[in-house]
Amino acid sequence: MIHVVLYEPEIPQNTGNIMRTCAASGAQLHLIEPLGFILDEKRVKRSVMDYSDDLVLRRHVDWEAFVAQATGPMFFLTRYGEYTHSDFDYAAIDEDIYLVFGKESTGIPKEILKANYAHCFRIPMAPSARSMNLSNTVAICVFEVLRQKNYEGLSRVEVQKGKDFLKDYE
């Protein structure tokens, strides 16, 4: 199981987009409080669309409460990481995988990153870029784990209209 962990997210639209990514990929979403917004349907509905029934969402009062229940290795996105998001061998991990992302303004606290330095990673980008959009980075990282695990549990064919819809289209 892939777990996406958002440390004190600040922008509801990003969180809504991440909720949709989690629902579509089968990942669980963990929100570490405090949130920078009120989590209600109005603020995230447009992003989540009709995927909210497929979403497994857990809220945690703080980092310590989250860590107390985590049962697998954690990987931390940070611009300070020496590894890239694709350097780790996720396919070899048989337990839950936690991908941790920081708040939009300041990221993950440096104390947490330093304590987990061997599992810190970055997404390669232009040297002049400081960061990327949070919801985009979550999608990139989740689907890298899924790619390495051969998209286990995901459909490889169009389900709603049928796998031959385009071939049969007139």
N, C-alpha and C positions, 0 to 999 in steps of 0.2 A: 504494500500500500504506500502510495506517495502522500505525504502531508505537506501542505503549503502553510507556512507560518508567517503571519504578518505582525511584526513588532510595532505596535502603536501606530497603525495607519492613519493618515490625515485627510485623504481626499476620497470622498464617497464614490466618485465615478471610477477611480482606480480599483477600489475594493469591489464594486459591482462587476467590473470587467473580469477581475480575478475570480469572483464567484462563478461567473459563466465558464471560465476556463476550467475551474475545478470540477464543475458539474459535467462538462463535456469530456473531461479526461479521466473522471473517476477518482480524482484526488480529494482528500479531505482538507477543509480549510480551518485553520486555527487563527483566531484574532486575539492578540495580546492587548489588554486594556492598559491605560485609557485610550479610547479611540478619539480621533480628532473631529468626530461628527456623531450625530445620532444615527444609529443603524435602524432605519425604517424603510418600508417599501418605497416611499416616495423618492428617497435619495438614491436608491440603487435599482429600482425597477427597470428603467430603460436599458441599463447595462445587462442585467441578469435575464431579462425577457421572461420566458416561460420555463427556464431551467431550474428555478428555485426548488422545485419538488425533488430534483435529482442531487441537490447539494447537501453534503454533510458538513455542518458548521458547528464549531465549538468555540466558545469564548472563555478566556482565562483572565482572572483579575490582575495578574502580573506575570512577569517572566518566571519567577520561582514556582508559581502554581503550574505553569505550563511544563517546565522541566521535570517536575515531580511525577508527571504522568507520561512523559515521552518514553518510548520503548525501543528506539533504534538510533542509528547514527544521524547526526545533524550536519548539514552543510550550509555555509553562510555566504550570501552574496555581499561583496564589499569591493570597492575600488582598490583596496589595499591587498587583495588576495594575490598570491603568487601563482596559483593554478587557474586554469580556465574552467568554465562550467562543464566542459566535455572531457577533462583530464581524469576524472574519477571513474572507476569501473563499477558503475551502478548495477550492472547485470550480475556481478558476483555477490551482491548483498541480498541475503535471503530474509531479512527482517524489514520492518517499516523504515522508510527513508523520509527524513524531515528536511525540507528546503526552507531556510529562514531568510526573510527579507525585512529590511528596516523601514522606518518611517521615511516618507518622501523628502523631508527637509534635512535630516541629519543621519539617516541610516540606523544601523545597529550600534548600540553603545560600544565604545572601543574596549571596555573591560571584557565584555562578552566575546568580542572578536579575538582579543589577545589570548584569552583562555582556551579558544578553539582554533588557534592559528592554522593548524595542519588541515583543517576542513574549510578554510576560507577560500573563496574563488571569485573570479571576476569574469565578465563577458568581454571578449576583446572588442575594442572600438578605436576610433580615430584618436590619436594622442591629444588632440585639442578638446575632446569631449570629456566632461566630468562624470556624466551619468546618462542613463536612459530612463524612459518611462517605466514606472514600477510594474504596471500590468503587462507590458511587453516583455520585461525581463522574466516575470513569472512564467509566461507562456513558453519562452525560449527554454528555460530550465526544466520545466515539467516535461516538455516534449523531448528533451535530450534524454532524460531518465527513461521515458517510455520507448524511445527509439532503441536505446541500449537493451531494453527488456523486450524488444520485438513487438511493441504495442500490445502487450498482454492485456486481455480483457476488453480491448477496443474493437469496434466493427471496422472491417476493411472494405465494406461495400455500403452503398446507399441503402438505407433501411426504409425511410419514409416512402419513397417512390419506386423502390425496387432496384436491384443491382443492374438490370439491363435497360433502365429508363432512357439513357442517352442513346444507346444502340438502337432501340426501338422507336425513338422519337421521329415523327414525320413532320 
